[in-house]
């Protein structure tokens, strides 16, 4: 689900916001909500989901919506083009000449996200895979 949020974030940081970008943002938000619902539905009969975990996830679930609302408000005229189906000339990717935060922002942001999000997830998945493989080896 982090990748689902990362795609629109990177698009909004690198490209001019137009109808195509907004469609991608709305699409990834909807997909994120569907997968979050499926994840809870899958996990709830298999393990206890504590009130604190639900509270944390409820807060985290609001972040994609708030980001999307912020993008819509900042780019209100593009949103009006989207809902009025005025899509002509608004369906291409146009690189930003001056990305938000300046030229050094994106590498710093990506490094920050890699250290705090990507690397811990990879490490956790490696641990889970090792436990699974050990259980499979012991059961045979």
C-alpha positions, -999 to 999 in steps of 0.1 A, spaced: 0 0 0 30 23 5 38 19 -33 2 29 -40 8 62 -21 43 66 -34 32 67 -71 9 98 -68 33 115 -45 62 111 -69 40 122 -98 28 153 -80 64 162 -70 78 158 -106 50 166 -130 25 194 -136 -8 185 -120 -34 179 -148 -64 157 -153 -42 126 -159 -24 131 -126 -56 136 -108 -71 105 -123 -41 85 -112 -43 100 -77 -80 92 -74 -74 57 -88 -46 49 -64 -66 62 -35 -96 40 -44 -73 10 -48 -56 18 -15 -90 18 3 -100 -15 -13 -68 -32 -3 -69 -18 32 -104 -32 36 -93 -66 22 -63 -66 45 -85 -61 76 -110 -87 64 -82 -112 58 -64 -106 91 -93 -103 115 -103 -140 117 -66 -150 118 -54 -128 147 -65 -103 173 -66 -68 161 -62 -46 192 -79 -13 197 -46 5 196 -37 -11 162 -71 -1 148 -67 34 162 -33 38 145 -46 24 112 -77 46 113 -54 76 116 -31 63 89 -61 57 66 -69 94 67 -35 105 53 -41 95 17 -75 112 17 -60 144 32 -32 144 7 -57 140 -22 -80 167 -8 -49 190 -5 -39 183 -41 -75 190 -53 -77 223 -33 -44 236 -46 -53 226 -81 -90 235 -81 -91 246 -117 -77 212 -128 -103 194 -106 -131 214 -123 -116 203 -156 -118 167 -143 -154 168 -132 -166 188 -162 -149 162 -185 -127 190 -200 -98 166 -206 -85 178 -239 -48 187 -236 -48 175 -200 -38 139 -204 0 140 -207 29 141 -183 47 174 -182 79 177 -162 80 205 -137 107 231 -145 110 240 -108 99 211 -86 86 219 -52 113 224 -26 140 230 -52 164 206 -69 177 190 -37 143 182 -22 135 150 -41 167 131 -34 165 141 3 128 130 5 135 97 -13 164 89 10 143 98 41 114 76 29 138 47 21 154 48 55 121 52 74 97 31 53 112 10 25 142 -6 44 122 -15 75 95 -32 53 121 -51 34 138 -62 66 104 -73 81 96 -93 50 129 -110 51 124 -120 87 89 -133 79 102 -153 50 129 -169 71 104 -179 98 81 -193 71 109 -213 54 121 -226 88 85 -238 96 83 -255 62 117 -272 67 107 -284 102 73 -298 90 89 -319 63 
